């Protein structure tokens, strides 16, 4: 799935989050991955950039972004 599609999926599911807040969440998870945190996806991560991996984890609801509930407006 393309980055744009993943971003749209996350923002559609979490309508109280904007793209800037998503970027901060992806950056924080990316830092964790770069510092040795294991991926929560069951894919080969050697060929995937950490920022793409972080976005995929958030899109699949494997990572909970604190401060954002799943309630729709």
N, CA, C and O of each residue as an XYZ file, in Angstrom:
292
protein
N       0.847     -1.173      0.000
C       0.000      0.000      0.000
C       0.895      1.238      0.000
O       1.923      1.272      0.676
N       0.502      2.232     -0.748
C       1.292      3.454     -0.842
C       1.178      4.283      0.426
O       0.220      4.157      1.190
N       2.167      5.125      0.632
C       2.198      5.983      1.821
C       0.950      6.869      1.871
O       0.365      7.060      2.937
N       0.552      7.402      0.732
C      -0.623      8.274      0.691
C      -1.883      7.521      1.106
O      -2.733      8.069      1.809
N      -2.004      6.262      0.671
C      -3.163      5.456      1.033
C      -3.169      5.126      2.521
O      -4.219      5.157      3.164
N      -1.994      4.811      3.067
C      -1.892      4.530      4.500
C      -2.247      5.759      5.324
O      -2.962      5.664      6.321
N      -1.743      6.912      4.901
C      -2.037      8.158      5.605
C      -3.528      8.441      5.584
O      -4.107      8.795      6.611
N      -4.153      8.289      4.427
C      -5.590      8.522      4.310
C      -6.372      7.556      5.196
O      -7.360      7.949      5.817
N      -5.938      6.293      5.261
C      -6.605      5.292      6.096
C      -6.553      5.682      7.569
O      -7.564      5.615      8.267
N      -5.379      6.090      8.040
C      -5.230      6.469      9.446
C      -6.088      7.697      9.759
O      -6.788      7.726     10.771
N      -6.033      8.701      8.895
C      -6.774      9.932      9.157
C      -8.277      9.715      9.065
O      -9.043     10.423      9.719
N      -8.708      8.751      8.266
C     -10.132      8.430      8.183
C     -10.605      7.720      9.448
O     -11.700      7.980      9.947
N      -9.767      6.819      9.958
C     -10.119      6.077     11.167
C     -10.047      6.944     12.421
O     -10.829      6.748     13.352
N      -9.128      7.887     12.455
C      -8.937      8.759     13.618
C      -9.241     10.198     13.190
O      -8.334     10.982     12.912
N     -10.515     10.522     13.143
C     -10.924     11.818     12.616
C     -10.544     12.979     13.522
O     -10.580     14.133     13.093
N     -10.182     12.694     14.762
C      -9.760     13.775     15.658
C      -8.258     14.018     15.582
O      -7.728     14.809     16.363
N      -7.555     13.354     14.658
C      -6.115     13.532     14.459
C      -5.904     14.206     13.106
O      -6.542     13.842     12.118
N      -5.008     15.189     13.067
C      -4.686     15.784     11.768
C      -3.344     15.260     11.276
O      -2.666     14.525     11.993
N      -2.960     15.628     10.071
C      -1.751     15.063      9.461
C      -0.476     15.473     10.178
O       0.522     14.753     10.128
N      -0.497     16.617     10.842
C       0.688     17.063     11.575
C       0.890     16.221     12.826
O       2.016     15.861     13.168
N      -0.203     15.912     13.501
C      -0.122     15.053     14.675
C       0.286     13.633     14.281
O       1.029     12.968     15.002
N      -0.206     13.180     13.133
C       0.199     11.869     12.632
C       1.688     11.851     12.327
O       2.371     10.871     12.623
N       2.192     12.922     11.740
C       3.622     13.002     11.430
C       4.468     12.909     12.694
O       5.521     12.271     12.688
N       4.021     13.534     13.770
C       4.744     13.470     15.043
C       4.709     12.044     15.595
O       5.717     11.547     16.096
N       3.555     11.391     15.504
C       3.433     10.012     15.985
C       4.328      9.072     15.177
O       4.979      8.193     15.742
N       4.358      9.256     13.862
C       5.216      8.427     13.009
C       6.684      8.673     13.349
O       7.473      7.730     13.410
N       7.050      9.927     13.570
C       8.442     10.250     13.900
C       8.864      9.614     15.218
O       9.977      9.103     15.333
N       7.983      9.643     16.212
C       8.318      9.037     17.507
C       8.492      7.525     17.377
O       9.424      6.949     17.939
N       7.586      6.886     16.629
C       7.701      5.432     16.444
C       8.923      5.094     15.596
O       9.581      4.079     15.825
N       9.221      5.937     14.629
C      10.405      5.747     13.793
C      11.670      5.783     14.651
O      12.574      4.967     14.469
N      11.728      6.730     15.583
C      12.870      6.801     16.502
C      13.000      5.522     17.319
O      14.102      5.012     17.518
N      11.860      5.006     17.793
C      11.890      3.765     18.562
C      12.439      2.617     17.718
O      13.267      1.833     18.184
N      11.972      2.526     16.473
C      12.438      1.464     15.586
C      13.923      1.603     15.282
O      14.648      0.609     15.243
N      14.373      2.828     15.068
C      15.790      3.079     14.784
C      16.673      2.737     15.976
O      17.845      2.398     15.810
N      16.105      2.827     17.188
C      16.870      2.540     18.399
C      16.718      1.095     18.860
O      17.061      0.764     19.995
N      16.202      0.230     17.979
C      16.194     -1.194     18.281
C      14.883     -1.812     18.701
O      14.852     -3.004     19.007
N      13.795     -1.059     18.732
C      12.508     -1.641     19.097
C      12.069     -2.616     18.004
O      12.238     -2.330     16.819
N      11.515     -3.749     18.385
C      11.073     -4.713     17.367
C       9.793     -4.232     16.680
O       8.964     -3.550     17.283
N       9.655     -4.595     15.430
C       8.447     -4.245     14.683
C       7.293     -5.119     15.140
O       7.495     -6.273     15.518
N       6.109     -4.584     15.108
C       4.923     -5.342     15.483
C       4.259     -5.982     14.271
O       3.246     -6.668     14.403
N       4.831     -5.758     13.089
C       4.324     -6.378     11.870
C       5.079     -7.667     11.599
O       6.246     -7.809     11.964
N       4.403     -8.596     10.959
C       5.063     -9.860     10.619
C       5.511     -9.825      9.157
O       5.048    -10.608      8.328
N       6.426     -8.896      8.866
C       7.005     -8.763      7.530
C       8.520     -8.665      7.667
O       9.039     -8.376      8.745
N       9.214     -8.906      6.574
C      10.657     -8.720      6.566
C      10.928     -7.227      6.552
O      10.565     -6.535      5.602
N      11.556     -6.737      7.587
C      11.723     -5.298      7.752
C      13.029     -4.765      7.187
O      13.267     -3.558      7.221
N      13.870     -5.634      6.673
C      15.171     -5.172      6.202
C      15.073     -4.291      4.959
O      15.954     -3.465      4.721
N      14.027     -4.451      4.173
C      13.896     -3.661      2.949
C      12.895     -2.518      3.077
O      12.601     -1.841      2.092
N      12.372     -2.297      4.274
C      11.370     -1.248      4.492
C      11.986     -0.156      5.352
O      12.615     -0.440      6.371
N      11.805      1.083      4.943
C      12.299      2.209      5.736
C      11.537      2.270      7.052
O      10.360      1.915      7.118
N      12.214      2.718      8.087
C      11.587      2.740      9.408
C      10.384      3.674      9.464
O       9.429      3.393     10.188
N      10.406      4.771      8.722
C       9.246      5.681      8.741
C       8.041      5.031      8.057
O       6.908      5.227      8.496
N       8.268      4.264      6.994
C       7.172      3.550      6.342
C       6.635      2.451      7.245
O       5.427      2.226      7.318
N       7.533      1.777      7.925
C       7.146      0.724      8.854
C       6.309      1.291     10.001
O       5.310      0.693     10.399
N       6.714      2.432     10.523
C       5.964      3.078     11.600
C       4.558      3.448     11.135
O       3.592      3.238     11.868
N       4.434      3.991      9.938
C       3.123      4.353      9.406
C       2.258      3.117      9.189
O       1.057      3.152      9.455
N       2.845      2.039      8.714
C       2.099      0.794      8.524
C       1.591      0.252      9.856
O       0.459     -0.225      9.942
N       2.422      0.322     10.893
C       1.996     -0.149     12.218
C       0.833      0.673     12.747
O      -0.106      0.120     13.318
N       0.883      1.967     12.566
C      -0.207      2.838     13.022
C      -1.463      2.574     12.208
O      -2.561      2.539     12.764
N      -1.322      2.387     10.896
C      -2.474      2.130     10.027
C      -3.160      0.812     10.371
O      -4.378      0.695     10.239
N      -2.393     -0.173     10.808
C      -2.950     -1.472     11.169
C      -3.398     -1.518     12.631
O      -3.762     -2.582     13.132
N      -3.376     -0.393     13.307
C      -3.782     -0.271     14.716
C      -2.949     -1.158     15.640
O      -3.444     -1.626     16.665
N      -1.698     -1.386     15.280
C      -0.788     -2.134     16.140
C      -0.112     -1.208     17.145
O       0.405     -1.658     18.168
N      -0.120      0.073     16.848
C       0.453      1.091     17.721
C      -0.678      2.027     18.130
O      -1.409      2.536     17.281
N      -0.815      2.246     19.412
C      -1.817      3.180     19.906
C      -1.172      4.542     20.086
O      -0.146      4.675     20.754
N      -1.777      5.536     19.493
C      -1.278      6.898     19.623
C      -1.987      7.524     20.808
O      -3.201      7.725     20.782
N      -1.227      7.829     21.845
C      -1.822      8.381     23.065
C      -2.478      9.724     22.783
O      -1.944     10.555     22.049
N      -3.642      9.916     23.379
C      -4.356     11.183     23.229
C      -5.377     11.175     22.112
O      -6.099     12.155     21.931
N      -5.454     10.081     21.354
C      -6.409     10.005     20.251
C      -7.259      8.767     20.415
O      -6.755      7.644     20.378
N      -8.538      8.975     20.593
C      -9.444      7.835     20.748
C      -9.993      7.447     19.380
O      -9.837      8.181     18.404
N     -10.631      6.297     19.323
C     -11.206      5.817     18.074
C     -12.624      6.329     17.869
O     -13.279      5.941     16.902
N     -13.110      7.182     18.745
C     -14.471      7.705     18.610
C     -14.563      8.647     17.426
O     -13.702      9.503     17.224
N     -15.607      8.478     16.656
C     -15.840      9.364     15.512
C     -16.561     10.608     15.999
O     -17.336     10.559     16.954
N     -16.301     11.709     15.339
C     -16.980     12.965     15.697
C     -18.418     12.925     15.290
O     -19.149     13.891     15.509
